[in-house]
Amino acid sequence: MTAQRQSTIGAFAAVTTLFFAWGFITSLIDPLVAAVKGVFSLSDFQAQLSASAFFIAYGLVSLPAAVLVARKRAAPSILIALAMMIVGCLVMLAAANVAVYALVLLGLFILAAGITILQVAANPLAAALGDPKYSHFRLTLSQTFNSLGTFIGPYIGAVLFLEGLEVQEGEVVSEAARANALIGIDIAYFWLAGLIVMLFVFFMLQKKRVDAVAPPIGDPRVGIAETLRDALSSRWALLGGAAIFLYVGAEVAIGTQMALFLNSPEVWGQSDAPGTVGALARFMALDSTPGVSLQEAGKAVSLYWGGAMVGRIIGTALLARVHAATLLTIFTAIAAAMCVYIFGVGGVPAGFIALGIGLFNSIMFPTIFTLTLERSSASAAATSGFLCTCIVGGAVIPPVVGLVSGATGYGFAFVVPAICYVLICLFAISAKRAPIHAIGDGERVVAAGH
């Protein structure tokens, strides 16, 4: 093996680690929402502001990130992104040590801003590091590690953040449980900071080599305002942006409230039903205490994201045989029906059904993305940047769900994602009937994925 090939493989491995890291960091939000609710005695709405602080960065940073990467190229942009993520982790460490919720929100925003830049730079880089004919394989492999990160993150977060913590009505959070949660947050973000520092050093050493193989991304002469104007000129860019907004909002809202929902008395909080499923009981590490604790429920959230990971594999095979708009229609209709069951019927079975929604979320982001690109009259670069900006739905929908759950309960709050899925289903039906055109004019566009 030549030195050049070894270097390329090493660079690809490092980029793939970036995919894993941002998936892991993003999914830590789920147990973190449950933890801060107990630690800081927050309402559901206030706790969901953690998700808002994180995902609002996509709305504010996506288009500037595209301009930054176009002008600075991949490696310098990745270094800027990693530096921001290190600062975000340090702010989270400070927040855990002084126990100030406002600092948690600030730290999450800075972390997400770095991750947004990272996504814009790293996706095309993963595709470019090696033989061009294997570019799709490399990007898929990197995305798989991203999904692995989203699967592992909630479980580790539940172990670190939720030990002894209970937030059901009437429960009082002990000082010991509160201290354990803050220590867990401190530990998690300390080690994340260390990992990101190592990646920063690696990319600093490999900067010239990475930029030598990195493809140009976008036109450095095009600014934010011009890109946004181009995207807003297209009806289908707007419709696709709305669909992305609703999808990410629904997915994030379900994930961030899942542990609280499963832990509620009307679902699994006072039920031993999960213990009757051997594999599930072992995965959740259920103890002999009746019912499911918040920490045990937090571990189960990994299965929601694991379903999305498995669904992407199944969905990839199905998309080779079924039109993307048709499959999106079917998956959104099923997800909406599952939500309707949860808020309309509820009970212990609703817990199992809620975890299964992740399986049907799996293909929504990439299919909405590509269906929109095929129909948008704006440039591919402008449409792509606008769609990534609309990931800000993850900042808006979760607080709405928090308001509803605070007023009516966690089960009925599923009415909000149900409405989101119905509207996305209507988008898919409309997309099936709409004319398409070739994506391109030679532009390279890679969906960031979520």
N, C-alpha and C positions, 0 to 999 in steps of 0.2 A: 504494500500500500504506500503510495507516494505521500510526501509530507503535505502537499496541497490538499489531497483527498482527506487525510487525517484531520487537517485543520477545518475543512468544510464540514466533516461529520461532527467535530467538536462544536462548531458554531451552531449547527442544526440542533444538537443536543441541548445547548444553552437556550436557544430560542424556544424549544419545546418545553423546557423548564419554566420559561416565562408564561406559556399557556397554562401550565399546571398551576403556577403561583397565582395568576389573576382569577382562575376558576375557584381555587381554594379560598382566596381572600373574599371574593364576592359572596360565596355561600356561607361564610362565617357570619354574615348579617343575620341569618335566620335564628340561630341560637342567641345572638347578641341582642336581638329585639326582646326576646323573652327574659334575658338576663337584666337588661337595663330597666325593664318594667318593674322587676322586683327590687333591684339595687337602689333605684332612685324613686321608688313609689310613684310610678307614672300611670297615666291613663293609657288605654289602647292607642288612642290618637297620638299622644306624646311619644310613646315607644316606637310607633311606626315612622316618626320623624327620622329615626336612624336610617331607614331605607331611603327616605327622601333626601337626606344629606348626601348619601352615596350616589344615588342615581340622577340627581339633579346635575351632577358633573357632566353627564353625557349630553344634556341639553345645552350646557354652557361651553363645553370644551371640544366637542366633536369636530365642528367646522374649523375652529382655530388650530386644532391638532392636524387636520388635513393640510392646511396651509403651512404649518410648521414643518411637517414631514416633507412636503414638496420642496421647501426652500433649504432645509438643513440636511436632508437625506436620512436614511434609516438609522444608522448607528448613533449619530449625535442626538437624534430624537429619542431613541431608546435610553440613552444616558440621562437625558432630561427627565424622562418618565420615571426611571428608576430612582433618581435623586428625589423627585416629588414623593414617590412611594415610601422612601426611607423617612422623609420628613413626616409623612402621614403616620407611619408606625411610631415615631418618636412622640408625636402629639397624643396618640392613643396610650402610650406608656405614661405620659404625664397625666392624662385623664384618669387612668386607673389608679395612679398614686395619690392624686388630690381629690378623687371622687367628684368630678365636675362634669355633668352631662353635656354642657355646651362644648367642652373640649372634645368629647366623644364625637359630636356632630362635626366639628371642625376637622378632626383627624380623618373621619370617614370621607369627607369631601375631598381633602387633599389626596388621600389614597386613590379615590376613584378618578380624580383628574389625571393622575399619573397612569392609571390603568387605561383610561380612554386614549391617551397618546400612544401607549404601548400597543393597543389593539390596532390602531391605524398603521403603525410601523411594522409590527411583527408578522401579520398575516401574509402580506406579499413576500416578506423576507423568508418565511418558512417555505414558501413555494419555490423560491429562487435558489436556495442553497443545495445545489446538486444537479443531476441530469434533468433537463427540462421535461422529458417524457414521463418522469415520476413526480412532477410537481403536485398533481392532485393527490397522489398517495401521501406525500410528505405533509401537505396541509391537513388532510384528513387525520393522519396520525397525530399531528400536533393538537387538532381539535379534540381528538379522543382523550388526550392527556388533560385538556381543559375540562372535559366532562368528568374525568376521574377526580380532578380537584374539587369540582362541585359536589361530588358524591362523598368524598372523605371529609370535607370541611365541616358540614353540620354535625357529624358524629364527634369529631375531635372538639368542636366548639361546645357541644353538649357536655362532654366529659369535663372540660376545663371551666365552663361558665356556670353550669346549672346544678352542681352538686349541693344537695340540701335546700335548694331554692324552690319555694312554692308561691304561687301568685293567685290561687283560687280565692274567691270571696270569703272573707273571714280569716284568712291565713295571715299570720304576722311573720315577716321575714326577720330571722334572727341575725344578730350582729356577726355570728360565726359564718352563716351562709352568705351574707353580704360581703364579708372579707374574703371568703373563698372565691366568690365570683370575680371580684376585683383582682385578686391574685392570678386567677385563670386568664383574665384579659391581658394582664401584664405579661404573663408567660408567653401567650400566643403571639403577641405583637413584638415581643423581644426577639423570639426566634425567627419570625418573619423578617424583621429588620436585618438580622444577621444573614439570612439567605439572600436578601435583595442586595446587601453590600457585596457579597461574593459575586453575584451576577454583574453588578456595576463594575467591579474590578476586572472581571473577565472581558466584558464588552469594551472597556477602556483599552485593554491590551490588544483586542481584536478589531479595533475601530476601522483601520485602513482595509484590512482583509474583508470585513463584512461589507463595507461600502463598495468594494470592488465588485462584489457579486450581486449587491442589492439592486433591484430594478428601480427606475425613477417612478415616483408615485405622484400623479397629478401634474398640473402646470404651475410652476412657481410664480408665474406672472398673474395668476388668477387669485383675487382676494376673497375674503369671506362674504362681503356684500354681493359680489357678482355671482358667486356660487349659490347663495341663498335665493337670489332673484331668479336664477335659472330654474332651480328646483320648484319654487312657488308658481312658476308659469305653467306647470304641468298638472292637470287634474289627477292623473294617476299617481304622480309623486305624492300629492296631498292625501289621496285615498290610502296609498301604501303606508305613508307616514302615520296616518290615524290607526291603521291596523297594527303596525309595530307598537305604537303607543299603548293600545289596548292590550295586546298580547303580553308585552313585558310587564305592564302594570298588573294584569291578572296573575301571571306566573309568580312575580315577586310577592304580591299580597298574600297569595295562598301559602307560599313557602315561609314567609315571615310570621304568619299567624298559625302555622300548622301545629307547632309544639303546644301553644296555648289552647288550640282547638281540641287536640287529642287528649290533653290533660284535663279538659273541662268535665264536670261530673256527669253530664248527659251523654258523653261519648265514652272515653276510656278511663276517666279519672277515678271512677268507682267500679270499674269492670275488670274482670280477669280474663276476658275473651282473648286478648292477644297472647296470653300464656298458653292457650290451647293449641296454638300454632307453633310447633316445636322450633322451627328455624327462626321465626319471628321473635319468639321468647329469648332465644340465645343471642340473636342480633341486638336486641334491646337490653340484654343483660338484666332481665326482670328478676326482682328479688321476691321474697316470700310475703312482702307486705301487700295487702289487698289493693287493687287498683294500679294505675300507671302514674308514676311521679312525673314531674316536669322534666327531669333529666332523662328519664326513660323515653318520654314522648319526644324529646329533642333528638335522641339517637334515631328514632324512627323517621325523622324528617329526611335523613340520608336516602331513604327508600323512594321518596318523592323525586329527588334529583337522580337517583339511580334508574328510576323508570324512564326518565328523559334520555339517559345514556343508552339504555337498551332500546328505547324507541327509535333512536337515531339509526341504529343498526338495522332494525326491522324496516323503518321508513325508507332507508336507502334502497333496500331490495324492492319495496313496493313502488317506489317512484320510477323504477325501471319499467314497470308494467302499467301503472295508473297515472293519469294526467295529474299534475301537481295541484291544480285547482280543485279537481274532484276529491283528491285525498285530503286536502285542507278542509273542504266542506265536510267530509265525513268525520275527521278528527275533531273539528271545532263543535260539530253537532253533538258528538259523544261527550266531549268535555262539558258542554253546556248542560246536557242531560244529567251528568254526574253531579254538577253543582245544584241543579234543581232538586235532585233526590236528597242531597245533604240538607238544604234549607227547608225543603217541603216535608220530608219524612224524618230524617235525622236518626238518632240512636246510635248504638254500638256499631252496626254495619257501616254507618257513614264514615267512620274512621278509616276503614279499609278502602272505601271508595275514594276518599280524599287523597290518600297516598297514590292511588292509581291514576290520578289526573296527570301526573308527570309524564306517564307513558304517551299521552295524547298531545301534550305540549311539545313533544320532541321535534316534530318536523315543521312547526309553525313558523319560527323565525326564518329559516332558509327558504321556505316556499313563499312566504309573503315577500321576502327580499327579491327573489328571482322573478316572481310574477309581476312585481312592480317595475323592475328594471326592463322587462320585456315590453311593457305597455307605456312607460313614461316617455313623454316627448322631450323632456329635459335631457341633458348629457348624463351619461352613466356615472361620471364622477360626482356631479351635483346631486343626482338622485341618491347615490350611495351615501354621500355625506349627510344628506337630509334624513335618510332613514336611520342612520346611526344616532343622529341628534334626537330622534323620536323615542329612543330608548329611555328618555326622560319620563316616560309613562310609569317607570318603576319608582319615580319620586312622587307622582301625583295620586295614583290609584291606591297604594297601601294606606295613606292617611284617611282616605275616604272609607276604606274597609274598616279601619280602626274606629272611625266615628260610628259606623253602623254596628260594629260588634259591641262597642261600649254602650250603645243604646238598646240593642236587641239580643245580643249574644253572639258567640262565635259561629254557630251553625247558620243562623239567618244571614250573617254577613256574606255568605257565599252567593247571595243574590247579585252582588256587584260583579264578581268574575263571570257569573252566568250571563249577565247582560253583555259583558265584554266579548265573550265567546260567540254569542248570537250575532253581534255586529261584525265580527271577523268572518263568520260563516256567510253573511250577506256579501262581504267583500269578495270571498272566494267564488260565490255564485256569479257575481258580476264579472270577475276576472275570466271565468270560463267562457263568457260570451264576448269579451272585448277582443279587438284585433291586436296582434303583437307585431313587433318589429325586431330586427337584430340588435342585440346589445353591442354597443361598440363605438365605431369610428376609431378602432385601434386602442381604445382605452382599456387598461387593466383594472378591473374592480374585483375585490375580494371581500365578501361579507365578513364582518367581524365575528359574528356568531354570538349567541347568548345562551 
